[in-house]
Amino acid sequence: MNPELKELIVRLETRTRQLILQQEKLQEEQEKLRLQLQQKDDEILNLQIQNEELKQQYSHLKMAKYIDLADNDVKDMRGRIRTMVRDIDRCISMLKVTQ
């Protein structure tokens, strides 16, 4: 074999090894990226679940606030009715006194 051919074969082997090493590194990087992608997908799913739970909690809080306001309105109305009944009672008692 002539020296040029030997040198060409050695260079070809060297480049082939380099390509194999580079391909292995790229495969490792691809696996890392796949893992990161899976983690991000899991994180997105968890955040979506958390978002739905928070929406439900917010809805429940709005309902509780509405019920609380309704209860306060009922209490206010009861207070007003009591005041009117007392005023009517006073008027009746005043009418009895004057008769």
Residue pairs with C-beta under 8 A, 6 or more apart in sequence:
none
